[in-house]
Amino acid sequence: MLLQVILEGIGLGVLLILVCAIGIRKGAVGMVHLYSQEVQERCVTLGLTTHAKIKRNALIFKAVCVPGYIAYVLVCVYALNGAKGFVQGFWQLLVILSVMNLIDRFWVDGYWVGHTNAWEIPGTEDLKPYITAKDKGKKWLFGTVGMAIISAALAAIMMLFMKI
């Protein structure tokens, strides 16, 4: 079961990478809402985008990704794996989300953003690294504590839902 849950986490990581690839298909400015405020402001100043487009893209990203990721993990854990009760649901949710988080930290942030030009926005090179050490610290904290909280909340909600 653990191997299956890890593979489901890899699947979620692949979905994340796909979303990112689609987001930057016409240039990294399409995902500038994930960058610091300073980079966003520079992009607006350079005429690469507008505040309205940044806000719109951020809303679309949240409206598609958050429910999509939640649906994915719930289907995996409860429909495919047949988890019953809080503990079974919690550990599976936590493993899937943690594997996805590791893919995001190491592959997306560490390699793709940090060591390739795919996420470079012309005119903002002097603002690199786009993900600072402080940002990385926040992402690691949210990725560990945050994923545990999300897993606990989803497992608790599903326990209540399954009793109805």
DSSP file (Angstrom, degrees, kcal/mol; ACC not computed):
  #  RESIDUE AA STRUCTURE BP1 BP2  ACC     N-H-->O    O-->H-N    N-H-->O    O-->H-N    TCO  KAPPA ALPHA  PHI   PSI    X-CA   Y-CA   Z-CA
    1    1 A M     >        0   0    0      0, 0.0     4,-2.4     0, 0.0     5,-0.2   0.000 360.0 360.0 360.0 -39.0    0.0    0.0    0.0
    2    2 A L  H  >  +     0   0    0      1,-0.2     4,-2.5     2,-0.2     5,-0.2   0.920 360.0  50.1 -60.6 -43.3    2.8    2.4    0.8
    3    3 A L  H  > S+     0   0    0      1,-0.2     4,-2.5     2,-0.2    -1,-0.2   0.909 110.0  51.0 -61.0 -41.9    4.3    2.0   -2.7
    4    4 A Q  H  > S+     0   0    0      1,-0.2     4,-2.1     2,-0.2    -1,-0.2   0.918 110.9  48.1 -61.2 -43.7    0.9    2.7   -4.2
    5    5 A V  H  X S+     0   0    0     -4,-2.4     4,-1.9     2,-0.2    -2,-0.2   0.882 110.8  51.1 -66.7 -38.5    0.5    5.9   -2.2
    6    6 A I  H  X S+     0   0    0     -4,-2.5     4,-2.2     2,-0.2    -1,-0.2   0.919 109.7  50.3 -63.6 -42.5    4.0    7.0   -3.1
    7    7 A L  H  X S+     0   0    0     -4,-2.5     4,-2.3     1,-0.2    -2,-0.2   0.874 108.1  52.8 -63.1 -36.6    3.2    6.5   -6.8
    8    8 A E  H  X S+     0   0    0     -4,-2.1     4,-2.0     2,-0.2    -1,-0.2   0.866 107.8  52.1 -65.9 -35.1   -0.1    8.5   -6.3
    9    9 A G  H  X S+     0   0    0     -4,-1.9     4,-2.2     2,-0.2    -2,-0.2   0.889 108.1  50.4 -65.2 -39.7    2.1   11.3   -4.8
   10   10 A I  H  X S+     0   0    0     -4,-2.2     4,-2.4     2,-0.2    -2,-0.2   0.898 108.0  54.2 -63.6 -39.8    4.3   11.1   -7.9
   11   11 A G  H  X S+     0   0    0     -4,-2.3     4,-2.0     1,-0.2    -2,-0.2   0.904 108.4  48.3 -59.5 -41.8    1.2   11.3  -10.0
   12   12 A L  H  X S+     0   0    0     -4,-2.0     4,-2.1     2,-0.2    -1,-0.2   0.885 109.9  52.6 -66.3 -38.1    0.1   14.5   -8.2
   13   13 A G  H  X S+     0   0    0     -4,-2.2     4,-2.3     2,-0.2    -2,-0.2   0.886 107.3  51.9 -62.5 -38.9    3.6   15.9   -8.7
   14   14 A V  H  X S+     0   0    0     -4,-2.4     4,-2.5     2,-0.2    -2,-0.2   0.900 107.7  52.3 -64.6 -40.4    3.4   15.2  -12.4
   15   15 A L  H  X S+     0   0    0     -4,-2.0     4,-2.5     2,-0.2    -2,-0.2   0.916 108.9  50.7 -59.7 -42.4    0.0   17.1  -12.5
   16   16 A L  H  X S+     0   0    0     -4,-2.1     4,-2.3     2,-0.2    -2,-0.2   0.926 110.4  48.5 -60.4 -45.7    1.8   20.0  -10.8
   17   17 A I  H  X S+     0   0    0     -4,-2.3     4,-2.8     1,-0.2    -2,-0.2   0.895 110.7  51.6 -62.7 -40.5    4.6   20.0  -13.4
   18   18 A L  H  X S+     0   0    0     -4,-2.5     4,-2.7     2,-0.2     5,-0.2   0.921 108.9  50.1 -61.6 -44.7    2.0   19.8  -16.2
   19   19 A V  H  X S+     0   0    0     -4,-2.5     4,-2.4     1,-0.2    -2,-0.2   0.921 113.2  46.8 -59.9 -43.8    0.1   22.9  -14.7
   20   20 A C  H  X S+     0   0    0     -4,-2.3     4,-1.9     2,-0.2    -2,-0.2   0.920 111.2  50.9 -64.6 -43.8    3.4   24.7  -14.5
   21   21 A A  H  < S+     0   0    0     -4,-2.8     4,-0.3     1,-0.2    -2,-0.2   0.906 112.4  46.5 -61.4 -41.8    4.4   23.8  -18.1
   22   22 A I  H >< S+     0   0    0     -4,-2.7     3,-1.0     1,-0.2     4,-0.3   0.907 110.4  54.7 -64.8 -41.0    1.1   24.9  -19.4
   23   23 A G  H 3< S+     0   0    0     -4,-2.4     3,-0.3     1,-0.2    -2,-0.2   0.810 115.9  36.1 -63.7 -31.4    1.4   28.1  -17.4
   24   24 A I  T >< S+     0   0    0     -4,-1.9     3,-2.1     1,-0.2    -1,-0.2   0.262  82.1 110.4-105.8  12.3    4.8   29.1  -18.9
   25   25 A R  T <  S+     0   0    0     -3,-1.0    -1,-0.2    -4,-0.3    -2,-0.1   0.800  89.3  35.9 -59.8 -29.6    4.1   27.8  -22.4
   26   26 A K  T 3  S-     0   0    0      1,-0.5    -1,-0.3    -4,-0.3     2,-0.1   0.159 140.0 -55.3-106.3  16.8    4.1   31.3  -23.8
   27   27 A G    X   -     0   0    0     -3,-2.1     3,-1.9     1,-0.1    -1,-0.5  -0.269  57.2 -86.1 120.3 151.5    6.8   32.5  -21.4
   28   28 A A  G >  S+     0   0    0     92,-0.5     3,-2.1     1,-0.3    93,-0.1   0.691 112.9  79.7 -64.7 -19.2    7.3   32.6  -17.7
   29   29 A V  G >  S+     0   0    0      1,-0.3     3,-1.4     2,-0.2    -1,-0.3   0.748  79.7  71.9 -61.4 -20.2    5.4   35.9  -17.3
   30   30 A G  G <  S+     0   0    0     -3,-1.9    -1,-0.3     1,-0.3    -2,-0.2   0.714 106.0  35.8 -66.0 -20.4    2.3   33.7  -17.5
   31   31 A M  G X  S+     0   0    0     -3,-2.1     3,-2.4    -4,-0.2    -1,-0.3   0.054  77.9 122.6-117.7  23.5    3.0   32.4  -14.1
   32   32 A V  G X   +     0   0    0     -3,-1.4     3,-1.8     1,-0.3     8,-0.1   0.708  59.5  77.7 -62.5 -18.2    4.4   35.7  -12.6
   33   33 A H  G 3  S+     0   0    0      1,-0.3    -1,-0.3    -4,-0.2    -2,-0.1   0.702  90.2  56.9 -63.3 -16.5    1.8   35.5   -9.9
   34   34 A L  G <  S+     0   0    0     -3,-2.4    -1,-0.3     2,-0.0    -2,-0.2   0.530  96.5  83.3 -88.5  -7.6    4.0   32.9   -8.3
   35   35 A Y  S <  S-     0   0    0     -3,-1.8    96,-0.1    -4,-0.2    95,-0.0  -0.362  93.8 -78.6 -90.0 171.5    7.0   35.3   -8.2
   36   36 A S     >  -     0   0    0     94,-0.3     4,-2.2     1,-0.1     3,-0.2  -0.198  41.7-108.7 -65.2 161.5    7.8   38.0   -5.6
   37   37 A Q  H  > S+     0   0    0      1,-0.2     4,-2.8     2,-0.2     5,-0.2   0.853 119.4  58.8 -58.7 -36.4    6.0   41.3   -5.7
   38   38 A E  H  > S+     0   0    0      2,-0.2     4,-1.9     1,-0.2    -1,-0.2   0.908 107.0  45.3 -62.8 -43.0    9.1   42.9   -6.9
   39   39 A V  H  > S+     0   0    0      2,-0.2     4,-2.3     1,-0.2    -1,-0.2   0.909 112.5  52.0 -67.1 -41.6    9.3   40.7  -10.0
   40   40 A Q  H  X S+     0   0    0     -4,-2.2     4,-2.0     1,-0.2    -2,-0.2   0.931 109.6  48.9 -59.7 -46.3    5.6   41.3  -10.6
   41   41 A E  H  X S+     0   0    0     -4,-2.8     4,-2.7     1,-0.2    -1,-0.2   0.892 109.7  52.0 -61.9 -40.0    6.0   45.1  -10.4
   42   42 A R  H  X S+     0   0    0     -4,-1.9     4,-2.5     1,-0.2    -1,-0.2   0.908 107.8  52.2 -63.3 -41.3    9.0   45.0  -12.8
   43   43 A C  H  <>S+     0   0    0     -4,-2.3     5,-2.4     2,-0.2     6,-0.9   0.886 111.4  46.5 -63.1 -38.5    6.9   43.0  -15.3
   44   44 A V  H ><5S+     0   0    0     -4,-2.0     3,-1.3     3,-0.2    -2,-0.2   0.933 112.2  50.5 -67.5 -45.7    4.2   45.6  -15.2
   45   45 A T  H 3<5S+     0   0    0     -4,-2.7    -2,-0.2     1,-0.3    -1,-0.2   0.874 109.8  50.7 -59.2 -38.6    6.7   48.4  -15.5
   46   46 A L  T 3<5S-     0   0    0     -4,-2.5    -1,-0.3    -5,-0.2    -2,-0.2   0.539 115.3-117.9 -77.7  -6.2    8.2   46.7  -18.5
   47   47 A G  T < 5S+     0   0    0     -3,-1.3    -3,-0.2    -4,-0.3    -2,-0.1   0.672  78.8 125.9  78.8  16.6    4.8   46.3  -20.1
   48   48 A L  S   <S-     0   0    0     -5,-2.4     2,-0.3    -6,-0.2    -4,-0.2   0.755  81.8 -16.9 -78.0 -24.5    5.0   42.5  -20.1
   49   49 A T        -     0   0    0     -6,-0.9     2,-0.3    -9,-0.1    -2,-0.2  -0.910  67.5-114.3-160.9-177.0    1.7   42.2  -18.2
   50   50 A T     >  -     0   0    0     -2,-0.3     4,-2.2     1,-0.1     5,-0.2  -0.860  29.3-111.2-127.4 164.7   -0.8   44.2  -16.1
   51   51 A H  H  > S+     0   0    0     -2,-0.3     4,-2.5     1,-0.2     5,-0.2   0.883 119.6  55.0 -60.8 -37.8   -1.9   43.9  -12.5
   52   52 A A  H  > S+     0   0    0      1,-0.2     4,-2.6     2,-0.2    -1,-0.2   0.907 108.0  47.5 -63.7 -42.3   -5.3   42.8  -13.8
   53   53 A K  H  > S+     0   0    0      2,-0.2     4,-2.8     1,-0.2     5,-0.2   0.896 111.3  51.1 -66.6 -39.3   -3.7   39.9  -15.8
   54   54 A I  H  X S+     0   0    0     -4,-2.2     4,-2.2     2,-0.2    -2,-0.2   0.940 112.8  45.7 -61.9 -46.3   -1.6   38.9  -12.8
   55   55 A K  H  X S+     0   0    0     -4,-2.5     4,-2.3     2,-0.2    -2,-0.2   0.914 113.5  49.8 -63.5 -42.7   -4.7   38.8  -10.5
   56   56 A R  H  X S+     0   0    0     -4,-2.6     4,-2.6     1,-0.2    -2,-0.2   0.931 111.7  47.5 -61.5 -47.5   -6.7   36.9  -13.1
   57   57 A N  H  X S+     0   0    0     -4,-2.8     4,-2.5     1,-0.2    -1,-0.2   0.881 111.3  51.4 -63.3 -38.3   -4.0   34.3  -13.6
   58   58 A A  H  X S+     0   0    0     -4,-2.2     4,-2.4    -5,-0.2    -1,-0.2   0.912 111.4  47.6 -64.5 -42.2   -3.6   33.8   -9.9
   59   59 A L  H  X S+     0   0    0     -4,-2.3     4,-2.8     2,-0.2    -2,-0.2   0.912 112.9  47.8 -65.9 -42.6   -7.4   33.3   -9.5
   60   60 A I  H  X S+     0   0    0     -4,-2.6     4,-2.1     2,-0.2     5,-0.4   0.926 111.2  51.8 -62.5 -44.5   -7.5   30.9  -12.3
   61   61 A F  H  X S+     0   0    0     -4,-2.5     4,-2.7     1,-0.2     5,-0.5   0.932 114.9  41.4 -57.2 -48.6   -4.6   29.0  -10.9
   62   62 A K  H  X S+     0   0    0     -4,-2.4     4,-1.1     1,-0.2    -2,-0.2   0.887 113.9  52.3 -68.2 -39.3   -6.2   28.7   -7.5
   63   63 A A  H  < S+     0   0    0     -4,-2.8    -1,-0.2    -5,-0.2    -2,-0.2   0.806 121.2  31.7 -69.2 -29.3   -9.6   27.9   -8.9
   64   64 A V  H  X S+     0   0    0     -4,-2.1     4,-1.6    -5,-0.2    -2,-0.2   0.889 123.4  41.5 -92.2 -49.4   -8.3   25.1  -11.0
   65   65 A C  H  X S+     0   0    0     -4,-2.7     4,-3.4    -5,-0.4     5,-0.3   0.939 110.4  50.5 -72.2 -49.8   -5.4   23.7   -9.0
   66   66 A V  H  X S+     0   0    0     -4,-1.1     4,-2.3    -5,-0.5     5,-0.2   0.957 117.9  38.0 -59.5 -53.9   -6.6   23.7   -5.4
   67   67 A P  H  > S+     0   0    0      0, 0.0     4,-2.8     0, 0.0    -1,-0.2   0.893 117.6  53.0 -63.1 -36.0   -9.9   21.9   -6.1
   68   68 A G  H  X S+     0   0    0     -4,-1.6     4,-2.4     2,-0.2    -2,-0.2   0.921 111.1  44.6 -63.8 -44.4   -8.2   19.6   -8.7
   69   69 A Y  H  X S+     0   0    0     -4,-3.4     4,-2.4     2,-0.2     5,-0.2   0.900 114.4  49.6 -67.2 -40.5   -5.5   18.6   -6.3
   70   70 A I  H  X S+     0   0    0     -4,-2.3     4,-2.4    -5,-0.3     5,-0.2   0.934 111.8  48.1 -63.7 -45.4   -8.0   18.0   -3.5
   71   71 A A  H  X S+     0   0    0     -4,-2.8     4,-2.6    -5,-0.2     5,-0.2   0.922 110.7  52.7 -60.5 -43.6  -10.2   15.9   -5.7
   72   72 A Y  H  X S+     0   0    0     -4,-2.4     4,-2.5     1,-0.2    -2,-0.2   0.947 112.2  43.0 -57.5 -52.1   -7.2   13.9   -6.9
   73   73 A V  H  X S+     0   0    0     -4,-2.4     4,-2.7     1,-0.2     5,-0.3   0.884 114.6  50.2 -66.8 -37.0   -6.0   13.0   -3.3
   74   74 A L  H  X>S+     0   0    0     -4,-2.4     4,-2.5    -5,-0.2     5,-0.9   0.911 111.6  47.9 -68.1 -40.6   -9.5   12.3   -2.1
   75   75 A V  I  X>S+     0   0    0     -4,-2.6     5,-2.7    -5,-0.2     4,-0.9   0.939 114.9  46.7 -63.0 -46.3  -10.2   10.0   -5.1
   76   76 A C  I  <>S+     0   0    0     -4,-2.5     5,-2.3    -5,-0.2    -2,-0.2   0.956 119.8  37.4 -59.2 -51.7   -6.9    8.2   -4.6
   77   77 A V  I  <5S+     0   0    0     -4,-2.7     6,-2.4     3,-0.2    -2,-0.2   0.917 131.4  22.2 -72.4 -45.5   -7.3    7.7   -0.8
   78   78 A Y  I  <5S+     0   0    0     -4,-2.5    -3,-0.2    -5,-0.3    -2,-0.1   0.865 130.5  34.0 -97.4 -38.6  -11.0    7.0   -0.4
   79   79 A A  I  <<S+     0   0    0     -4,-0.9    -3,-0.2    -5,-0.9    -4,-0.1   0.931 130.9  26.7 -83.7 -47.8  -12.2    5.7   -3.8
   80   80 A L  I   <S+     0   0    0     -5,-2.7    -3,-0.2    -6,-0.2    -4,-0.2   0.932 132.7  32.7 -81.4 -47.7   -9.2    3.8   -5.0
   81   81 A N  S   <S-     0   0    0     -5,-2.3    -3,-0.2    -6,-0.3    -4,-0.1   0.629  94.9-135.7 -88.7 -13.6   -7.4    2.8   -1.8
   82   82 A G        -     0   0    0     -6,-0.2    -4,-0.2     1,-0.2    -3,-0.1   0.826  28.7-170.7  65.9  34.0  -10.6    2.4    0.3
   83   83 A A        -     0   0    0     -6,-2.4     2,-0.4     5,-0.1    -1,-0.2  -0.282   3.1-162.8 -59.0 140.6   -9.3    4.2    3.3
   84   84 A K     >  -     0   0    0     78,-0.0     4,-0.6     0, 0.0     5,-0.1  -0.992  48.4  -0.3-126.4 133.4  -11.6    4.0    6.4
   85   85 A G  H  > S-     0   0    0     -2,-0.4     4,-1.5     3,-0.1     5,-0.2  -0.018  92.6 -66.8  80.6 173.7  -11.4    6.2    9.4
   86   86 A F  H  > S+     0   0    0      2,-0.2     4,-3.4     1,-0.2     5,-0.2   0.932 124.3  50.5 -68.5 -49.6   -9.2    9.1   10.2
   87   87 A V  H  > S+     0   0    0      1,-0.2     4,-2.4     2,-0.2     5,-0.3   0.920 111.8  46.2 -62.8 -47.2   -5.8    7.4   10.6
   88   88 A Q  H  X S+     0   0    0     -4,-0.6     4,-1.6     1,-0.2    -1,-0.2   0.933 118.0  43.7 -60.9 -45.0   -5.9    5.5    7.3
   89   89 A G  H  X S+     0   0    0     -4,-1.5     4,-2.7     1,-0.2     5,-0.2   0.929 112.9  52.4 -65.0 -45.2   -7.0    8.6    5.4
   90   90 A F  H  X S+     0   0    0     -4,-3.4     4,-2.8     1,-0.2     5,-0.2   0.935 109.9  45.1 -59.6 -50.6   -4.6   10.9    7.2
   91   91 A W  H  X S+     0   0    0     -4,-2.4     4,-2.3     1,-0.2    -1,-0.2   0.892 115.4  47.5 -66.7 -36.5   -1.4    9.0    6.6
   92   92 A Q  H  X S+     0   0    0     -4,-1.6     4,-2.5    -5,-0.3     5,-0.2   0.934 113.7  47.1 -68.6 -44.3   -2.3    8.4    2.9
   93   93 A L  H  X S+     0   0    0     -4,-2.7     4,-2.7     1,-0.2     5,-0.3   0.925 113.0  50.4 -59.3 -44.5   -3.2   12.0    2.3
   94   94 A L  H  X S+     0   0    0     -4,-2.8     4,-2.3    -5,-0.2    -2,-0.2   0.903 111.0  47.5 -63.7 -42.0    0.0   13.1    4.1
   95   95 A V  H  X S+     0   0    0     -4,-2.3     4,-2.6    -5,-0.2     5,-0.2   0.948 113.8  47.1 -65.1 -47.8    2.2   10.8    2.0
   96   96 A I  H  X S+     0   0    0     -4,-2.5     4,-2.2     1,-0.2    -2,-0.2   0.947 116.8  43.0 -59.3 -49.5    0.7   11.9   -1.3
   97   97 A L  H  X S+     0   0    0     -4,-2.7     4,-2.3    -5,-0.2    -1,-0.2   0.860 113.9  51.9 -67.0 -35.0    0.9   15.6   -0.5
   98   98 A S  H  X S+     0   0    0     -4,-2.3     4,-2.4    -5,-0.3    -1,-0.2   0.896 108.7  49.8 -69.3 -39.8    4.4   15.2    0.9
   99   99 A V  H  X S+     0   0    0     -4,-2.6     4,-2.2     2,-0.2    -2,-0.2   0.934 112.4  48.1 -62.9 -44.9    5.7   13.4   -2.2
  100  100 A M  H  X S+     0   0    0     -4,-2.2     4,-2.4    -5,-0.2    -2,-0.2   0.909 110.6  52.2 -60.3 -41.4    4.1   16.2   -4.3
  101  101 A N  H  X S+     0   0    0     -4,-2.3     4,-2.9     2,-0.2    -2,-0.2   0.897 108.1  50.6 -62.5 -41.1    5.7   18.8   -2.0
  102  102 A L  H  X>S+     0   0    0     -4,-2.4     4,-2.9     2,-0.2     5,-0.5   0.899 110.2  49.9 -63.9 -40.2    9.1   17.2   -2.4
  103  103 A I  I  X>S+     0   0    0     -4,-2.2     5,-1.9     2,-0.2     4,-1.5   0.912 112.6  48.1 -63.0 -41.8    8.7   17.2   -6.2
  104  104 A D  I  <>S+     0   0    0     -4,-2.4     5,-3.3     3,-0.2     6,-0.3   0.931 116.1  42.7 -64.1 -46.4    7.8   20.9   -6.0
  105  105 A R  I  <>S+     0   0    0     -4,-2.9     5,-1.8     3,-0.2    -2,-0.2   0.945 127.6  26.9 -67.3 -49.0   10.7   21.8   -3.8
  106  106 A F  I  <>S+     0   0    0     -4,-2.9     5,-1.3     3,-0.2    -3,-0.2   0.936 132.0  28.8 -84.7 -48.5   13.5   19.8   -5.5
  107  107 A W  I  <XS+     0   0    0     -4,-1.5     5,-3.2    -5,-0.5     4,-0.4   0.971 130.2  29.8 -79.9 -56.0   12.3   19.5   -9.1
  108  108 A V  I   XS+     0   0    0     -5,-1.9     5,-3.1     3,-0.2     6,-0.4   0.994 134.6  24.2 -71.5 -61.6   10.3   22.6   -9.8
  109  109 A D  I   XS+     0   0    0     -5,-3.3     5,-1.1     3,-0.2    -3,-0.2   0.947 129.6  40.7 -70.7 -48.9   11.9   25.1   -7.4
  110  110 A G  I   <S+     0   0    0     -5,-1.8    -3,-0.2    -6,-0.3    -4,-0.2   0.937 133.2  11.8 -69.9 -48.6   15.3   23.7   -7.0
  111  111 A Y  I  ><S+     0   0    0     -5,-1.3     4,-3.1    -4,-0.4     5,-0.3   0.928 128.8  41.4 -95.2 -60.4   16.1   22.6  -10.6
  112  112 A W  I  ><S+     0   0    0     -5,-3.2     4,-0.7     1,-0.2     7,-0.5   0.926 129.3  26.4 -61.5 -51.3   13.5   24.0  -13.1
  113  113 A V  I  4<S+     0   0    0     -5,-3.1    17,-0.2    -6,-0.2    -1,-0.2   0.894 129.1  43.9 -77.1 -40.4   13.2   27.5  -11.6
  114  114 A G  H  4<S+     0   0    0     -5,-1.1    -2,-0.2    -6,-0.4    -3,-0.2   0.750 125.6  23.5 -80.2 -25.1   16.7   27.6  -10.1
  115  115 A H  H  < S+     0   0    0     -4,-3.1     2,-0.3    -6,-0.1    -3,-0.2   0.308 110.4  61.0-131.0  10.7   18.9   26.1  -12.8
  116  116 A T  S  < S-     0   0    0     -4,-0.7     3,-0.3    -5,-0.3     0, 0.0  -0.842  72.6-126.1-127.9 171.3   17.2   26.5  -16.1
  117  117 A N  S >  S+     0   0    0     -2,-0.3     3,-1.6     1,-0.2    -4,-0.1   0.403  84.3  99.8 -94.1   1.8   16.1   29.5  -18.2
  118  118 A A  T 3  S+     0   0    0     -6,-0.3   -90,-0.2     1,-0.3    -1,-0.2   0.822  89.3  38.3 -59.2 -33.0   12.5   28.3  -18.5
  119  119 A W  T 3  S+     0   0    0     -7,-0.5     2,-0.3    -3,-0.3    -1,-0.3   0.302  89.2 119.9-102.2   8.3   11.3   30.5  -15.8
  120  120 A E    <   -     0   0    0     -3,-1.6   -92,-0.5     1,-0.0   -91,-0.2  -0.565  49.7-154.6 -77.5 135.0   13.4   33.5  -16.6
  121  121 A I    >   -     0   0    0     -2,-0.3     3,-2.1   -93,-0.1     4,-0.2  -0.948  25.7-114.9-110.9 117.7   11.6   36.7  -17.5
  122  122 A P  T 3  S+     0   0    0      0, 0.0     0, 0.0     0, 0.0     0, 0.0  -0.231 101.7  25.6 -54.0 132.2   13.5   39.1  -19.7
  123  123 A G  T 3  S+     0   0    0    -77,-0.0     3,-0.1     0, 0.0    -3,-0.0   0.369 110.0  74.2  94.9  -3.8   14.3   42.3  -17.9
  124  124 A T    X   +     0   0    0     -3,-2.1     3,-2.4     1,-0.1     4,-0.2   0.263  54.9 110.8-120.9   9.5   14.1   40.7  -14.4
  125  125 A E  G >  S+     0   0    0      1,-0.3     3,-1.5    -4,-0.2    -1,-0.1   0.819  73.5  61.2 -56.6 -32.2   17.4   38.8  -14.4
  126  126 A D  G 3  S+     0   0    0      1,-0.3    -1,-0.3    -3,-0.1    -2,-0.1   0.607  95.5  63.3 -71.4  -9.7   18.9   41.2  -11.8
  127  127 A L  G <  S+     0   0    0     -3,-2.4    -1,-0.3   -88,-0.0    -2,-0.2   0.351  89.4 155.9 -94.8   4.7   16.1   40.0   -9.4
  128  128 A K    <   +     0   0    0     -3,-1.5     2,-0.1    -4,-0.2   -14,-0.0  -0.431  40.5  62.3 -73.0 152.7   17.4   36.5   -9.3
  129  129 A P        -     0   0    0      0, 0.0     3,-0.1     0, 0.0   -15,-0.1   0.468  66.9-164.9 -73.9 142.2   17.2   34.2   -7.6
  130  130 A Y  S    S+     0   0    0      1,-0.2     2,-0.7   -17,-0.2   -94,-0.3   0.830  84.1  48.6 -66.3 -31.4   13.5   34.2   -8.0
  131  131 A I  S    S-     0   0    0    -22,-0.1    -1,-0.2   -96,-0.1   -96,-0.0  -0.914  87.3-158.3-111.2 105.0   13.1   31.9   -5.1
  132  132 A T     >  -     0   0    0     -2,-0.7     4,-2.7    -3,-0.1     5,-0.2  -0.207  32.1-103.6 -77.5 169.7   15.2   33.4   -2.2
  133  133 A A  H  > S+     0   0    0      1,-0.2     4,-2.2     2,-0.2     5,-0.1   0.882 125.1  52.5 -60.3 -38.2   16.5   31.4    0.8
  134  134 A K  H  > S+     0   0    0      2,-0.2     4,-2.1     1,-0.2    -1,-0.2   0.919 109.4  48.7 -64.2 -43.4   13.7   33.1    2.9
  135  135 A D  H  > S+     0   0    0      1,-0.2     4,-2.6     2,-0.2    -2,-0.2   0.917 110.0  52.1 -60.8 -43.9   11.1   31.9    0.3
  136  136 A K  H  X S+     0   0    0     -4,-2.7     4,-2.5     1,-0.2    -2,-0.2   0.901 107.7  52.1 -60.6 -41.4   12.5   28.4    0.4
  137  137 A G  H  X S+     0   0    0     -4,-2.2     4,-2.3     1,-0.2    -1,-0.2   0.916 110.7  47.2 -60.5 -44.2   12.3   28.3    4.2
  138  138 A K  H  X S+     0   0    0     -4,-2.1     4,-2.9     1,-0.2     5,-0.2   0.906 112.0  50.4 -63.4 -41.9    8.7   29.4    4.1
  139  139 A K  H  X S+     0   0    0     -4,-2.6     4,-2.5     1,-0.2    -2,-0.2   0.889 110.7  48.6 -66.5 -39.0    7.9   26.8    1.4
  140  140 A W  H  X S+     0   0    0     -4,-2.5     4,-1.4     2,-0.2     5,-0.3   0.912 112.5  49.1 -65.9 -41.1    9.6   24.0    3.4
  141  141 A L  H >X>S+     0   0    0     -4,-2.3     4,-2.1     2,-0.2     5,-0.9   0.955 115.7  41.9 -63.0 -49.8    7.7   25.0    6.6
  142  142 A F  I 3<>S+     0   0    0     -4,-2.9     5,-1.1     1,-0.2     4,-0.5   0.896 111.1  58.3 -63.3 -38.3    4.3   25.1    4.8
  143  143 A G  I 3<5S+     0   0    0     -4,-2.5    -1,-0.2    -5,-0.2    -2,-0.2   0.761 118.5  29.2 -64.6 -25.3    5.2   21.9    2.9
  144  144 A T  I <X5S+     0   0    0     -4,-1.4     4,-1.5    -3,-0.5    -2,-0.2   0.877 133.5  27.2 -97.4 -62.7    5.7   20.0    6.2
  145  145 A V  I  X5S+     0   0    0     -4,-2.1     4,-2.2    -5,-0.3    -3,-0.2   0.927 123.7  51.2 -66.8 -44.8    3.4   21.6    8.7
  146  146 A G  I  ><S+     0   0    0     -5,-0.9     4,-2.7    -4,-0.5    -3,-0.2   0.905 109.1  49.1 -61.3 -44.0    0.9   22.8    6.1
  147  147 A M  H  ><S+     0   0    0     -5,-1.1     4,-2.5     1,-0.2    -1,-0.2   0.860 110.3  52.2 -66.2 -34.2    0.5   19.5    4.4
  148  148 A A  H  X S+     0   0    0     -4,-1.5     4,-2.3     2,-0.2    -1,-0.2   0.908 111.7  46.4 -66.2 -41.2    0.0   17.8    7.8
  149  149 A I  H  X S+     0   0    0     -4,-2.2     4,-2.6     2,-0.2    -2,-0.2   0.924 113.7  47.8 -66.6 -44.6   -2.8   20.3    8.7
  150  150 A I  H  X S+     0   0    0     -4,-2.7     4,-2.8     2,-0.2     5,-0.2   0.920 112.4  49.8 -61.9 -43.9   -4.4   19.9    5.3
  151  151 A S  H  X S+     0   0    0     -4,-2.5     4,-2.4     1,-0.2    -2,-0.2   0.911 112.1  47.5 -61.9 -43.3   -4.2   16.1    5.5
  152  152 A A  H  X S+     0   0    0     -4,-2.3     4,-2.3     2,-0.2    -1,-0.2   0.912 113.1  48.3 -64.7 -42.7   -5.8   16.2    9.0
  153  153 A A  H  X S+     0   0    0     -4,-2.6     4,-2.5     2,-0.2    -2,-0.2   0.932 113.8  45.7 -65.0 -45.6   -8.6   18.5    7.9
  154  154 A L  H  X S+     0   0    0     -4,-2.8     4,-2.6     1,-0.2    -2,-0.2   0.905 113.2  50.0 -65.1 -40.7   -9.4   16.5    4.8
  155  155 A A  H  X S+     0   0    0     -4,-2.4     4,-2.0    -5,-0.2    -1,-0.2   0.900 112.2  48.0 -64.3 -40.0   -9.4   13.2    6.8
  156  156 A A  H  X S+     0   0    0     -4,-2.3     4,-2.0     2,-0.2    -2,-0.2   0.918 112.3  48.5 -66.5 -43.7  -11.6   14.7    9.4
  157  157 A I  H  X S+     0   0    0     -4,-2.5     4,-2.8     1,-0.2    -2,-0.2   0.918 111.9  49.5 -61.9 -43.5  -14.1   16.1    6.8
  158  158 A M  H  X S+     0   0    0     -4,-2.6     4,-2.8     2,-0.2    -1,-0.2   0.860 106.9  55.4 -67.0 -34.4  -14.1   12.7    5.1
  159  159 A M  H  X S+     0   0    0     -4,-2.0     4,-1.0     2,-0.2    -1,-0.2   0.939 112.3  43.1 -60.2 -46.2  -14.8   10.9    8.3
  160  160 A L  H >X S+     0   0    0     -4,-2.0     4,-0.7     1,-0.2     3,-0.6   0.925 115.3  49.4 -65.1 -44.9  -17.8   13.1    8.9
  161  161 A F  H >< S+     0   0    0     -4,-2.8     3,-0.9     1,-0.2    -2,-0.2   0.890 108.5  52.4 -62.6 -41.4  -19.0   12.8    5.3
  162  162 A M  H 3< S+     0   0    0     -4,-2.8    -1,-0.2     1,-0.2    -2,-0.2   0.701 104.4  57.2 -72.0 -19.2  -18.7    9.0    5.3
  163  163 A K  H <<        0   0    0     -4,-1.0    -1,-0.2    -3,-0.6    -2,-0.2   0.670 360.0 360.0 -83.1 -17.1  -20.8    8.7    8.4
  164  164 A I    <<        0   0    0     -3,-0.9    -1,-0.2    -4,-0.7    -2,-0.2   0.496 360.0 360.0 -73.2 360.0  -23.7   10.5    6.8
